[in-house]
């Protein structure tokens, strides 16, 4: 019975690490662009 539980736990751990790795890759790929209005603080320009 303990072997089955360990196998399930192993599968779950592998799945969580796979998801975590993909999320970290996606976060690293985000490109942060500086705001063109950084000199003017507190003003929101709407068109």
KOLGU-4560 file (N, C-alpha, C; in nm, 3 decimals, padded with zeros to 5 digits):
<recs>
<n_xx: 00.081 n_yy: -00.120 n_zz: 00.000 ca_xx: 00.000 ca_yy: 00.000 ca_zz: 00.000 c_xx: 00.085 c_yy: 00.126 c_zz: 00.000 mol: A seq: 1 type: UNK>
<n_xx: 00.195 n_yy: 00.124 n_zz: 00.072 ca_xx: 00.282 ca_yy: 00.241 ca_zz: 00.077 c_xx: 00.348 c_yy: 00.267 c_zz: -00.058 mol: A seq: 2 type: UNK>
<n_xx: 00.374 n_yy: 00.161 n_zz: -00.132 ca_xx: 00.438 ca_yy: 00.177 ca_zz: -00.263 c_xx: 00.345 c_yy: 00.254 c_zz: -00.357 mol: A seq: 3 type: UNK>
<n_xx: 00.217 n_yy: 00.221 n_zz: -00.355 ca_xx: 00.120 ca_yy: 00.290 ca_zz: -00.441 c_xx: 00.112 c_yy: 00.437 c_zz: -00.406 mol: A seq: 4 type: UNK>
<n_xx: 00.114 n_yy: 00.467 n_zz: -00.278 ca_xx: 00.108 ca_yy: 00.606 ca_zz: -00.233 c_xx: 00.232 c_yy: 00.681 c_zz: -00.279 mol: A seq: 5 type: UNK>
<n_xx: 00.348 n_yy: 00.618 n_zz: -00.269 ca_xx: 00.471 ca_yy: 00.683 ca_zz: -00.312 c_xx: 00.472 c_yy: 00.707 c_zz: -00.463 mol: A seq: 6 type: UNK>
<n_xx: 00.418 n_yy: 00.615 n_zz: -00.539 ca_xx: 00.411 ca_yy: 00.632 ca_zz: -00.684 c_xx: 00.321 c_yy: 00.750 c_zz: -00.719 mol: A seq: 7 type: UNK>
<n_xx: 00.208 n_yy: 00.759 n_zz: -00.649 ca_xx: 00.116 ca_yy: 00.871 ca_zz: -00.674 c_xx: 00.183 c_yy: 01.004 c_zz: -00.639 mol: A seq: 8 type: UNK>
<n_xx: 00.252 n_yy: 01.004 n_zz: -00.525 ca_xx: 00.321 ca_yy: 01.125 ca_zz: -00.482 c_xx: 00.429 c_yy: 01.164 c_zz: -00.582 mol: A seq: 9 type: UNK>
<n_xx: 00.500 n_yy: 01.066 n_zz: -00.634 ca_xx: 00.605 ca_yy: 01.092 ca_zz: -00.732 c_xx: 00.546 c_yy: 01.153 c_zz: -00.859 mol: A seq: 10 type: UNK>
<n_xx: 00.434 n_yy: 01.097 n_zz: -00.905 ca_xx: 00.368 ca_yy: 01.152 ca_zz: -01.025 c_xx: 00.326 c_yy: 01.296 c_zz: -01.003 mol: A seq: 11 type: UNK>
<n_xx: 00.267 n_yy: 01.321 n_zz: -00.886 ca_xx: 00.220 ca_yy: 01.457 ca_zz: -00.855 c_xx: 00.337 c_yy: 01.554 c_zz: -00.851 mol: A seq: 12 type: UNK>
<n_xx: 00.448 n_yy: 01.514 n_zz: -00.787 ca_xx: 00.565 ca_yy: 01.601 ca_zz: -00.778 c_xx: 00.621 c_yy: 01.631 c_zz: -00.916 mol: A seq: 13 type: UNK>
<n_xx: 00.626 n_yy: 01.530 n_zz: -01.002 ca_xx: 00.677 ca_yy: 01.551 ca_zz: -01.138 c_xx: 00.588 c_yy: 01.648 c_zz: -01.214 mol: A seq: 14 type: UNK>
<n_xx: 00.458 n_yy: 01.634 n_zz: -01.197 ca_xx: 00.364 ca_yy: 01.722 ca_zz: -01.268 c_xx: 00.378 c_yy: 01.865 c_zz: -01.220 mol: A seq: 15 type: UNK>
<n_xx: 00.388 n_yy: 01.884 n_zz: -01.086 ca_xx: 00.402 ca_yy: 02.019 ca_zz: -01.033 c_xx: 00.532 c_yy: 02.083 c_zz: -01.078 mol: A seq: 16 type: UNK>
<n_xx: 00.641 n_yy: 02.007 n_zz: -01.082 ca_xx: 00.768 ca_yy: 02.065 ca_zz: -01.126 c_xx: 00.763 c_yy: 02.099 c_zz: -01.274 mol: A seq: 17 type: UNK>
<n_xx: 00.695 n_yy: 02.018 n_zz: -01.354 ca_xx: 00.684 ca_yy: 02.047 ca_zz: -01.497 c_xx: 00.605 c_yy: 02.176 c_zz: -01.519 mol: A seq: 18 type: UNK>
<n_xx: 00.495 n_yy: 02.191 n_zz: -01.446 ca_xx: 00.414 ca_yy: 02.312 ca_zz: -01.458 c_xx: 00.493 c_yy: 02.433 c_zz: -01.411 mol: A seq: 19 type: UNK>
<n_xx: 00.566 n_yy: 02.418 n_zz: -01.302 ca_xx: 00.644 ca_yy: 02.530 ca_zz: -01.246 c_xx: 00.751 c_yy: 02.574 c_zz: -01.343 mol: A seq: 20 type: UNK>
<n_xx: 00.818 n_yy: 02.477 n_zz: -01.407 ca_xx: 00.922 ca_yy: 02.510 ca_zz: -01.504 c_xx: 00.866 c_yy: 02.587 c_zz: -01.622 mol: A seq: 21 type: UNK>
<n_xx: 00.752 n_yy: 02.542 n_zz: -01.674 ca_xx: 00.693 ca_yy: 02.612 ca_zz: -01.788 c_xx: 00.648 c_yy: 02.752 c_zz: -01.749 mol: A seq: 22 type: UNK>
<n_xx: 00.595 n_yy: 02.768 n_zz: -01.629 ca_xx: 00.554 ca_yy: 02.902 ca_zz: -01.584 c_xx: 00.674 c_yy: 02.994 c_zz: -01.570 mol: A seq: 23 type: UNK>
<n_xx: 00.784 n_yy: 02.943 n_zz: -01.517 ca_xx: 00.905 ca_yy: 03.024 ca_zz: -01.504 c_xx: 00.959 c_yy: 03.064 c_zz: -01.640 mol: A seq: 24 type: UNK>
<n_xx: 00.956 n_yy: 02.973 n_zz: -01.736 ca_xx: 01.001 ca_yy: 03.005 ca_zz: -01.872 c_xx: 00.915 c_yy: 03.116 c_zz: -01.931 mol: A seq: 25 type: UNK>
<n_xx: 00.783 n_yy: 03.108 n_zz: -01.911 ca_xx: 00.694 ca_yy: 03.209 ca_zz: -01.966 c_xx: 00.716 c_yy: 03.345 c_zz: -01.902 mol: A seq: 26 type: UNK>
<n_xx: 00.744 n_yy: 03.347 n_zz: -01.772 ca_xx: 00.768 ca_yy: 03.473 ca_zz: -01.703 c_xx: 00.898 c_yy: 03.536 c_zz: -01.752 mol: A seq: 27 type: UNK>
<n_xx: 00.999 n_yy: 03.455 n_zz: -01.776 ca_xx: 01.127 ca_yy: 03.508 ca_zz: -01.824 c_xx: 01.115 c_yy: 03.564 c_zz: -01.965 mol: A seq: 28 type: UNK>
<n_xx: 01.020 n_yy: 03.515 n_zz: -02.044 ca_xx: 01.005 ca_yy: 03.562 ca_zz: -02.181 c_xx: 00.931 c_yy: 03.695 c_zz: -02.190 mol: A seq: 29 type: UNK>
<n_xx: 00.866 n_yy: 03.739 n_zz: -02.081 ca_xx: 00.795 ca_yy: 03.866 ca_zz: -02.085 c_xx: 00.893 c_yy: 03.980 c_zz: -02.109 mol: A seq: 30 type: UNK>
<n_xx: 00.855 n_yy: 04.071 n_zz: -02.197 ca_xx: 00.939 ca_yy: 04.185 ca_zz: -02.228 c_xx: 00.879 c_yy: 04.307 c_zz: -02.159 mol: A seq: 31 type: UNK>
<n_xx: 00.958 n_yy: 04.369 n_zz: -02.076 ca_xx: 00.912 ca_yy: 04.486 ca_zz: -02.004 c_xx: 00.956 c_yy: 04.611 c_zz: -02.079 mol: A seq: 32 type: UNK>
<n_xx: 00.860 n_yy: 04.696 n_zz: -02.114 ca_xx: 00.888 ca_yy: 04.818 ca_zz: -02.190 c_xx: 00.868 c_yy: 04.937 c_zz: -02.097 mol: A seq: 33 type: UNK>
<n_xx: 00.962 n_yy: 05.030 n_zz: -02.103 ca_xx: 00.951 ca_yy: 05.148 ca_zz: -02.019 c_xx: 00.838 c_yy: 05.237 c_zz: -02.070 mol: A seq: 34 type: UNK>
<n_xx: 00.770 n_yy: 05.299 n_zz: -01.979 ca_xx: 00.659 ca_yy: 05.387 ca_zz: -02.014 c_xx: 00.712 c_yy: 05.514 c_zz: -02.081 mol: A seq: 35 type: UNK>
<n_xx: 00.647 n_yy: 05.559 n_zz: -02.189 ca_xx: 00.691 ca_yy: 05.684 ca_zz: -02.252 c_xx: 00.656 c_yy: 05.806 c_zz: -02.168 mol: A seq: 36 type: UNK>
<n_xx: 00.570 n_yy: 05.787 n_zz: -02.068 ca_xx: 00.527 ca_yy: 05.899 ca_zz: -01.983 c_xx: 00.589 c_yy: 05.891 c_zz: -01.844 mol: A seq: 37 type: UNK>
<n_xx: 00.707 n_yy: 05.834 n_zz: -01.834 ca_xx: 00.766 ca_yy: 05.816 ca_zz: -01.701 c_xx: 00.808 c_yy: 05.949 c_zz: -01.636 mol: A seq: 38 type: UNK>
<n_xx: 00.835 n_yy: 06.051 n_zz: -01.719 ca_xx: 00.873 ca_yy: 06.181 ca_zz: -01.663 c_xx: 00.751 c_yy: 06.248 c_zz: -01.599 mol: A seq: 39 type: UNK>
<n_xx: 00.632 n_yy: 06.224 n_zz: -01.656 ca_xx: 00.509 ca_yy: 06.284 ca_zz: -01.605 c_xx: 00.445 c_yy: 06.180 c_zz: -01.512 mol: A seq: 40 type: UNK>
<n_xx: 00.450 n_yy: 06.206 n_zz: -01.383 ca_xx: 00.399 ca_yy: 06.107 ca_zz: -01.290 c_xx: 00.256 c_yy: 06.140 c_zz: -01.249 mol: A seq: 41 type: UNK>
<n_xx: 00.175 n_yy: 06.037 n_zz: -01.237 ca_xx: 00.041 ca_yy: 06.052 ca_zz: -01.186 c_xx: -00.063 c_yy: 06.093 c_zz: -01.288 mol: A seq: 42 type: UNK>
<n_xx: -00.025 n_yy: 06.110 n_zz: -01.413 ca_xx: -00.119 ca_yy: 06.151 ca_zz: -01.516 c_xx: -00.147 c_yy: 06.034 c_zz: -01.608 mol: A seq: 43 type: UNK>
<n_xx: -00.273 n_yy: 06.002 n_zz: -01.626 ca_xx: -00.313 ca_yy: 05.895 ca_zz: -01.717 c_xx: -00.368 c_yy: 05.960 c_zz: -01.843 mol: A seq: 44 type: UNK>
<n_xx: -00.305 n_yy: 05.930 n_zz: -01.955 ca_xx: -00.348 ca_yy: 05.990 ca_zz: -02.082 c_xx: -00.438 c_yy: 05.891 c_zz: -02.152 mol: A seq: 45 type: UNK>
<n_xx: -00.560 n_yy: 05.936 n_zz: -02.186 ca_xx: -00.656 ca_yy: 05.851 ca_zz: -02.256 c_xx: -00.689 c_yy: 05.913 c_zz: -02.389 mol: A seq: 46 type: UNK>
<n_xx: -00.710 n_yy: 05.830 n_zz: -02.489 ca_xx: -00.747 ca_yy: 05.880 ca_zz: -02.622 c_xx: -00.896 c_yy: 05.872 c_zz: -02.641 mol: A seq: 47 type: UNK>
</recs>
